[in-house]
Amino acid sequence: MWCPAHCGRTTRAWLDRHYPRRWIGRGGVVSWPPRSPDLTPVDFFVWGALKQEVYSLPVTSREQLRDRIVAAVHQISPISVWLQHELSVLDAMLASQQEANILNNSYIYIKQVTT
């Protein structure tokens, strides 16, 4: 079972004041799925970075796998997670300003959302 993301009244009120009818989330005009990978740095960045580092060379034993996981975790800096998170949030914000309909894999119609 999953738990919905927390979004208090104070937060929603602030978003309504600063981004009227333009923010995505619980209680907003557009709902956003909980734990959306473009807003969760662990899902979006950390696991991919760990997998890339751990499996850069073939693993030959359980001990080697464990050692590589531990080493890879120590290589990921908090600033890189934060930066990746900020970039993914920016991408989500930019994408939320447009509606796109993909037709026939070759034609894309993009309509600018007006507020």
Beta strands, then each sheet from edge to edge (+ up, - down):
strand 1: 98-103
strand 2: 107-112
sheet 1: 1+ 2-
end
